[in-house]
Amino acid sequence: MNRWQKMELQKLGGFFKGFGIPRDSVDSGSLPAVRYGELYTNYNTFVTGKTRSTISNKIADDSLKLQYGDILFAGSGETSEDIGKSAAFLLSEGYAGGDIIVFRPDKTKVDPKFLAYYFETRIWKKQRRRAAQGQSIVHIHVTDLKKMITELPDLETQQKIVQVLEAWDSCIDKVEKLVKHEKDKLRWLTYKLVCNKENTRTEKLCSLAKITTGKKDVNQGCDNGKYPFFTCAKEHTWSNDYSFDGEAICIAGNGEIGKSFYYNGKFEAYQRTYVLTDFIISGQYLNYVIKSLFKEMVEHQKQMSAMPYIKLETLKNFVVPVPDNQEIDKIIEILNDEDNIVSTYENILYTMDLQKTVSSQPPHSWRFRC
């Protein structure tokens, strides 16, 4: 088996800082550009195709020019879970704005696509969390990234692994489309069953549930905790402690803005996560309304900034359609059936993504992911 070698990232290439590209200069021309917030909202593993932002030649003169294969890191963010989010720039031309750290790999030692995949692994993300600094706004610095340890095989093996991972991506993309289709169907069913029904009154969310927030910093989570720890990320992490016990809905106040989790039991929550408890009506019904109607409203009304967030007043004043209890029970039964279909596809997607992640890690770490 090919031996993987450990080395500091700084031994695999050089670092640069993005600069320029103020907000009012975006879309001022036709040159591709990447701003740090877009690494969270618009790009996953790679920057390809048409970029979210474009700039003029004049602005480009005052910005950092990118090269094919550069790795772009977000230098600022809201949580240590997300800070240092990266993507490989796979275009022939482009520019990087401020708060982007650019790593330019030595292509005689490392394949940029391999690095992009490696930077998605749990091994790497754990190092990112440890390096995160700050509270309300979290930062990661070049000095931290330079010292982070990468573990990789020879270049030929890297390229073979990339081929495997790209095949996984193709399969995952197909399942993601199925998940989206079923989620759209669930949202449509929610509209049909909830809105414009006879004998339906409306109530503000704050009159139907108690609304608080979590109290913990995201860094207090751990990989092997006993209790779910709901943050503003796509999936919950874990904690050894709990502050809540009972039926609740957790809503991401930033990050994966508006994403909700329904849970009944002991759990922990991040300080920027809203926690709904003490329901006046069915918590399950309320969660379906939040997942569909509230999430859509948030997408239209979210704050116009690099890192959007939900204001407490927006949540409290959200208007909920409330049919009678017998109708609510029927609605829950129908939506549960469709939600189970969504969960089935999401579990398949999770398993595929797990296998993909294992493929990008050194063999000795595989046992920790199984």
Residue pairs with C-beta under 8 A, 6 or more apart in sequence:
1 363
2 153
2 154
2 157
3 153
4 151
4 152
4 153
4 362
4 363
4 364
5 151
5 152
5 153
6 149
6 150
6 151
7 149
7 150
8 146
8 147
8 148
8 149
8 150
9 103
9 145
9 146
9 147
9 148
9 149
9 150
10 145
10 146
10 147
12 105
12 106
12 109
12 110
12 115
12 150
13 103
13 104
13 105
13 106
13 109
13 110
14 103
14 104
15 101
15 102
15 103
15 104
15 142
15 145
15 146
16 64
16 96
16 101
16 102
16 104
17 64
17 75
17 98
17 100
17 101
17 102
17 142
18 34
18 36
18 63
18 64
18 72
18 95
18 96
18 97
18 98
18 99
18 100
18 101
18 102
19 62
19 63
19 64
19 96
19 97
19 98
20 59
20 62
20 63
20 64
20 95
20 97
20 98
21 33
21 35
21 53
21 55
21 59
21 63
21 95
21 96
21 97
21 98
25 55
25 56
25 59
26 33
26 35
26 53
26 54
26 55
27 53
27 54
27 55
28 54
28 55
28 56
28 58
28 59
29 54
29 55
29 56
29 57
29 58
29 59
29 60
30 54
31 54
31 55
31 56
31 57
31 59
31 60
31 93
31 94
31 95
32 50
32 51
32 53
32 54
32 91
32 93
32 94
32 95
33 51
33 53
33 54
33 55
33 59
33 60
33 63
33 94
33 95
33 96
33 97
34 43
34 47
34 51
34 52
34 53
34 66
34 72
34 89
34 94
34 95
34 96
34 97
34 100
35 52
35 53
35 97
35 98
35 100
35 306
36 74
36 75
36 76
36 97
36 98
36 99
36 100
36 306
37 74
37 305
37 306
37 307
38 51
38 52
38 53
38 306
39 72
39 73
39 74
39 85
39 86
39 87
39 100
40 74
40 77
40 82
40 85
40 255
40 306
40 307
41 52
42 52
43 87
44 87
45 87
45 88
45 116
45 117
45 120
45 169
46 87
46 88
46 89
46 90
46 113
46 116
47 72
47 87
47 88
47 89
47 90
47 91
47 94
48 90
48 91
51 91
51 94
53 97
55 63
55 95
59 95
60 95
63 95
63 96
63 97
64 95
64 96
64 100
64 102
65 93
65 94
65 95
66 72
66 89
66 91
66 93
66 94
66 95
66 96
66 102
67 89
67 104
68 89
68 90
68 91
68 92
68 112
69 88
69 89
69 90
69 104
69 105
69 107
69 112
70 88
70 89
70 96
70 102
70 103
70 104
70 105
70 112
71 86
71 87
71 88
71 89
71 102
71 103
71 104
71 105
71 112
71 115
71 116
71 119
72 86
72 87
72 88
72 89
72 96
72 100
72 101
72 102
73 84
73 85
73 86
73 100
73 101
73 102
73 103
73 140
73 145
74 82
74 83
74 84
74 85
74 86
74 99
74 100
74 101
75 84
75 99
75 100
75 101
75 139
75 140
75 141
76 83
76 99
76 137
76 138
76 139
77 83
77 84
77 85
77 137
77 138
77 307
78 137
78 138
78 232
78 254
78 255
78 272
78 307
79 138
79 218
79 231
79 232
79 233
79 255
79 270
79 272
80 128
80 129
80 132
80 138
80 218
80 219
81 125
81 129
81 218
81 221
81 231
81 232
81 233
81 237
81 255
82 233
82 255
83 128
83 129
83 132
83 138
83 139
83 140
84 128
84 131
84 132
84 140
84 145
86 116
86 119
87 116
88 112
88 113
88 115
88 116
90 112
90 113
96 102
101 140
101 141
101 142
101 145
103 115
103 145
105 112
105 115
108 155
109 155
110 152
110 155
110 158
111 155
111 158
111 159
111 162
113 162
113 165
113 166
114 152
114 158
114 159
114 161
114 162
114 360
115 150
117 161
117 162
117 165
117 360
118 124
118 150
118 152
118 360
118 361
120 357
120 360
121 357
121 360
121 361
122 223
122 357
122 361
122 368
122 369
123 151
123 361
123 365
124 148
124 150
126 223
127 148
127 149
128 140
128 148
129 219
131 140
131 141
131 144
131 145
131 148
132 138
132 139
132 140
132 219
133 139
133 140
133 141
135 217
151 362
152 158
152 362
153 161
153 362
161 359
161 360
164 359
165 356
165 359
165 360
168 352
168 355
168 356
168 359
169 356
171 352
172 349
172 352
172 353
172 356
175 345
175 348
175 349
175 352
176 349
178 345
179 342
179 345
179 346
179 349
182 338
182 341
182 342
182 345
183 342
185 338
186 291
186 292
186 335
186 338
186 339
186 342
187 291
187 292
187 296
189 334
189 335
189 338
190 288
190 289
190 291
190 292
190 293
190 335
191 292
191 293
193 331
193 334
193 335
194 200
194 288
194 289
194 292
194 293
194 321
194 323
194 331
195 293
195 321
197 321
197 323
197 327
199 323
199 324
199 327
200 321
200 322
200 323
200 327
201 321
201 322
202 319
202 320
202 321
202 322
203 319
203 320
203 322
204 316
204 317
204 318
204 319
204 320
205 211
205 276
205 286
205 294
205 315
205 316
205 317
205 318
205 319
205 320
206 315
206 316
206 317
207 280
208 279
208 280
208 281
208 286
208 320
208 322
209 249
209 276
209 277
209 278
209 279
209 280
209 283
209 286
210 276
210 277
210 278
211 274
211 275
211 276
211 312
211 315
211 316
212 274
212 275
212 277
213 253
213 269
213 271
213 272
213 273
213 274
213 275
214 230
214 243
214 250
214 268
214 269
214 270
214 271
214 272
214 273
214 275
215 243
215 269
215 271
216 229
216 239
216 243
216 268
216 269
216 270
216 271
217 270
217 271
218 231
218 237
218 270
220 229
220 239
220 241
220 268
221 229
221 231
221 237
221 238
221 239
221 268
222 237
222 238
222 239
222 240
223 237
223 238
224 238
225 237
225 238
225 239
225 240
226 238
226 239
226 240
227 238
227 239
227 240
227 241
227 242
227 266
227 267
227 268
228 236
228 237
228 238
228 239
228 263
228 265
228 267
228 268
229 236
229 237
229 238
229 239
229 267
229 268
229 269
229 270
230 236
230 250
230 261
230 263
230 267
230 268
230 269
230 270
230 273
230 275
231 237
231 252
231 255
231 269
231 270
231 272
231 273
232 252
232 253
232 254
232 255
232 256
232 257
232 259
232 270
232 272
232 273
233 252
233 255
233 256
234 256
234 259
236 261
239 267
239 268
241 268
242 266
242 267
242 268
243 267
243 268
243 269
244 266
244 267
244 268
244 269
244 275
244 277
245 265
245 266
245 267
246 264
246 265
246 277
247 263
247 264
247 277
247 279
247 283
248 262
248 263
248 264
248 267
248 275
248 276
248 277
248 283
249 260
249 261
249 262
249 263
249 275
249 276
249 283
249 286
249 287
249 290
250 260
250 261
250 263
250 267
250 269
250 273
250 274
250 275
250 276
251 258
251 259
251 260
251 273
251 274
251 275
251 276
251 290
251 294
251 310
251 315
252 258
252 259
252 260
252 272
252 273
252 310
253 272
253 273
253 274
253 309
253 310
254 272
254 307
254 308
254 309
254 310
255 272
255 307
257 298
257 302
257 308
257 309
257 310
258 294
258 295
258 298
258 299
258 302
258 310
259 295
260 287
260 290
260 291
260 294
260 295
262 283
262 284
262 287
264 283
269 275
272 309
274 310
274 312
274 315
276 283
276 286
279 286
281 322
281 325
281 328
282 325
282 328
282 329
282 332
284 332
284 336
285 328
285 331
285 332
286 320
288 331
288 332
288 335
288 339
289 320
289 321
290 318
293 320
293 321
294 315
294 318
297 318
298 310
298 314
301 314
302 308
302 309
302 310
303 309
303 311
322 328
323 331
354 369
357 369
358 366
358 369
358 370
361 369
